[in-house]
Amino acid sequence: MAHPLIQGFNLYKKANAMLNYRLDLDKEIFAVISKTYGDIRRGHLNHHFPSSVVELSSCEQFNIKFNEIFEHRVNQILFESLG
């Protein structure tokens, strides 16, 4: 299970993705994004979130780190499916 801050941020980002899907986000892209959110929710990517990032008082730095981790995982999934 991911840290509560990561869980909350993940849920917020997933809600945004769901809205974009309803507004015409490609179904295949949404599937990859959803899988990544699930990986984060289950704590599979916890080792990528150093405790210092979770403890940061700057939401901007946390957002940047979250997006980097998220994008990296999405790219992994996309390249695995091409593989």
C-alpha positions as CSV (number, residue, x, y, z in Angstrom):
1,M,0.0,0.0,0.0
2,A,1.3,3.4,-0.9
3,H,1.8,6.3,1.5
4,P,-1.5,8.2,2.1
5,L,-0.2,11.3,0.4
6,I,0.7,9.3,-2.7
7,Q,-2.7,7.5,-2.5
8,G,-4.5,10.8,-2.4
9,F,-2.6,12.4,-5.2
10,N,-3.0,9.2,-7.3
11,L,-6.7,9.3,-6.8
12,Y,-6.8,13.0,-7.8
13,K,-4.8,12.3,-11.0
14,K,-6.9,9.2,-11.8
15,A,-10.1,11.3,-11.6
16,N,-8.6,13.8,-14.1
17,A,-7.7,10.9,-16.5
18,M,-11.3,9.6,-16.2
19,L,-12.7,13.0,-17.1
20,N,-10.3,13.2,-20.1
21,Y,-11.4,9.7,-21.2
22,R,-15.0,10.9,-21.1
23,L,-14.0,13.9,-23.2
24,D,-12.4,11.7,-25.9
25,L,-9.1,10.4,-24.6
26,D,-8.0,7.3,-26.6
27,K,-9.3,4.0,-25.0
28,E,-5.9,2.3,-25.3
29,I,-4.0,5.2,-23.8
30,F,-6.6,5.3,-21.0
31,A,-6.0,1.6,-20.3
32,V,-2.3,2.1,-19.9
33,I,-2.9,5.1,-17.6
34,S,-5.3,3.1,-15.5
35,K,-2.9,0.2,-15.1
36,T,-0.2,2.7,-13.9
37,Y,-2.6,4.2,-11.4
38,G,-3.4,0.7,-10.2
39,D,0.3,-0.1,-9.8
40,I,0.8,3.1,-7.7
41,R,-2.3,2.3,-5.6
42,R,-1.1,-1.2,-4.8
43,G,2.3,0.2,-3.8
44,H,4.3,-1.4,-6.6
45,L,6.2,1.8,-7.2
46,N,6.8,2.8,-3.6
47,H,10.5,2.3,-4.0
48,H,10.6,5.1,-6.5
49,F,9.2,7.6,-4.0
50,P,12.0,8.5,-1.6
51,S,10.7,9.4,1.9
52,S,12.2,12.9,1.5
53,V,9.8,13.5,-1.4
54,V,6.8,12.4,0.6
55,E,7.9,14.7,3.5
56,L,8.4,17.7,1.3
57,S,6.4,20.8,2.2
58,S,6.5,21.8,-1.5
59,C,3.5,20.4,-3.4
60,E,5.2,21.4,-6.6
61,Q,8.2,19.2,-6.0
62,F,6.0,16.3,-5.1
63,N,3.9,16.8,-8.2
64,I,7.1,16.9,-10.4
65,K,8.4,13.6,-8.8
66,F,5.0,11.9,-9.1
67,N,4.7,12.8,-12.7
68,E,8.2,11.6,-13.5
69,I,7.5,8.2,-11.8
70,F,4.1,8.0,-13.5
71,E,5.5,8.8,-17.0
72,H,8.3,6.3,-16.6
73,R,5.9,3.5,-15.8
74,V,3.6,4.4,-18.6
75,N,6.5,4.3,-21.1
76,Q,7.5,0.9,-19.7
77,I,4.1,-0.5,-20.2
78,L,3.8,0.9,-23.7
79,F,7.2,-0.5,-24.8
80,E,6.4,-3.9,-23.2
81,S,3.3,-4.1,-25.4
82,L,5.3,-3.2,-28.5
83,G,7.9,-5.7,-27.6
